[in-house]
Amino acid sequence: MTGGNRNDVTQLLPLIDKVPPVRGRRGRPRQRPDEVFADRAYDYDKYRRALRAKGIRPRIARRGTPHGSGLGVYRWVIERTIAWYHGMKRLRIRRERRDDIHEAFLSLATCIITYRHVVRLC
């Protein structure tokens, strides 16, 4: 967890390193994602090279190109989920000084959002 005024792209590689193993098929679990989708804010050759060195295909929109890249389809899901988190009053503005308390509220909000989604599907 970082301060609110930090640039997101600086935390891309630490985030990739913290991805837990992906369970699924039998055998050894995958340690890394196959590809990473990102918007134009992450369009730096330095990070593209670092992702390729880890065996991850970067799907990062280029700056100065039209919006027809198709990344908006995936981004909308994330923006919607963040909006659901902001619907929780306690998460709208972070007032907790301790990271563990804030992460506990994030976990609780995730449970509530998942429960509401499952109830809607059933």
Secondary structure, DSSP 8 states (H G I E B T S, - for coil): ---TTS-GGGGHHHHHHT---B--SSSS-BSS-SEEEE-GGG--HHHHHHHHHTT-EEEE--TTS-STTSHHHHHHHHHHHHHHHHTSHHHHS---SSHHHHHHHHHHHHHHHHHHHHHHH-
